[in-house]
Amino acid sequence: MPERETIERARKDAREGKSPSTQAGEFVREEMEHIREGKHGARSTQQAIAIGLSKARRAGVKLPLPARGRVSSRTLAQARRDNQKGRESSHSKPSLKRSRAVFKALQREGHSAASPESLARQARRSALARGPVALRRAALKAIKTKGHAGLQQAARKAARTRAANS
């Protein structure tokens, strides 16, 4: 169940006219925090993001369904169910046995899915899939957030890569 502050931040984003993906980002951020705090783990960064998006849909964020062919039919069906749950006003109590089983399974997973390295790798992969403009934008954002020491380290690594490839 998402925390009250997360839902409030998402609603504030909605009032400000921000996109559904920005609103959903609050839930994904919360999920990453949970993994870092050690509440539970995730098999991969994609799984952690998927959990956050699922929670966002169930909380009523009007996220579009994933495109056909990009995800499995099972994932698409789950996204539909989550959207439906978000539209319904009456929320029936979740099955205690099932939610405990899911939680226990997630506790057995690792915590590296929310590491800065994993998130950076996921961002690059995602940007690469969207094309060169998105890749450049992701790189420029990384430059802004790395700081001076991070930039120097990245420059050294790039130089080593260039030297190895020539």
N, C-alpha and C positions, 0 to 999 in steps of 0.2 A: 504494500500500500504506500503510495507516495506521501511524503510529508506535507503538512499544511503550507509551509513556506514555499515549497516548490510549486504547488498549485497556485498560490497567490502570485508568485513571480510570473508564471505562465499566463495567468489572467491579466496581469498588468501589461505584459507584452501584447496581449490581444487587444486591450483597450487602447494601447498606443498605436495600433494598426500594424504591428509587426507580423511577419509571415508565420504560417503554422509551423514551419521547420524551426524557426527561432524559438517559438513557444515550446516545441518538443525538445529543443536543446537543453532546456531547464531540467527535464526529466532524465536526459542522457547524462548531464552533469551530475545529478544526484546519484545516479547508478555508479558512475566512476568514483564518487566520494565513498559510497558504500563499500566498493571493492578495496579502495585504499585504506579505509578504516578497519577492514578485516571482517565486516559483517558477513560477507560471502565472497565467492570468487566468480570467475567466468572462464570458459574454455578458450575464448578468443575475444579480441576487441570488438569484432562484429557481433558476437553474442551479447556483449554488454550493451552495445548500441541498440540492438534489437529489443532487449528487455526494456530499455528506456523509452523507445518508440511505442512499444506495446502499452506501457503505463500511460504514456501521453494520450494515445487513442482512447484508452479506457477512461481517462479523466475528461474526455470531451474535446480534445484538440482536433481540429478538422484537418487531419493529415490526409493527403491523397493516398490511394492504394498503390503499392509498388507496381511498376509496369509489368505486363505479361511477358514471360520469357526471361525476365531478369531474376526472378525468384521462383522457387518451386511452388507447385499448386497447393501444397500443404501450408507454406508460409503465407500465400495469398489468402487462403481460407481463414487462417488465424487472424490476419490483418482485418478481414471483413468482420469477423466475430468481435474483435476489439473495438472497431468503429461502431458496431451495433450496440455494444455494451456502453460506449460513451454517450450514445444518443438516448438510451433508456434512462428514465428518471429514477425508477426503483432499483436499488442495488441489493440483490439477494446476497446473503452471507456466503462467502466462499467455503468450500469444503475444507475442514480443518485438517483431515488426513492428507488430502492432496497438497495443500499449501505447505504443510510441514515436510512432506516428501520432496517437493521442489526445492524448498529452502535447504534441506539436508544435502541434496544432490549438489546445489550450488556451493555449499560450504566445503565440499570435497574438491572443488576446482581451485586452480591457482589464482594468484593475485597480480600476475604480471600483465594481465590484459589492460589494466588502467595505468600502466607505467608510461612516462613521457615518451619513451622509445617506441612502445607499441602504438600509442596514439599518433605519433609522427609518421610511423610506417603506414598506418591506416589512412591518414590524411593524404600522403603522397600517392598511395595506390588509388584512392578515390579520385584525386585530382587527375591522375594519369588517365583514368577511364573516361573522364569528362573532356579531356583534350588539352592541348598545349597552353591555352590562355589560362585555364584553371590551374594548371601545374605551375605556371609562372606566378600567379596570384598567391598560391599556397607557399611558394618559395619566398616571396616578398614578405608575407605575413610571418614566416619563420624567422626571417632576418630581423624583423621588428621585435620579436619576442625572445630571441636568443641572448641578446646582450653582447657586450664586447668580447668577453672570453669565449662564448659560444661561437661567435663569428670567426674568431681566430682559429679555433679548433676545426670548424667546418672548412675554412680556407686551406688549412694544412692537409686535411683529408682529401679535398678536391685536387690539390697539387699532387699528392701521392697517387691518386687514381689516374690523373692525366699522365704521370710519369710511367705508371705501370702499363697503360694502354698504348703508349707511343713506341 
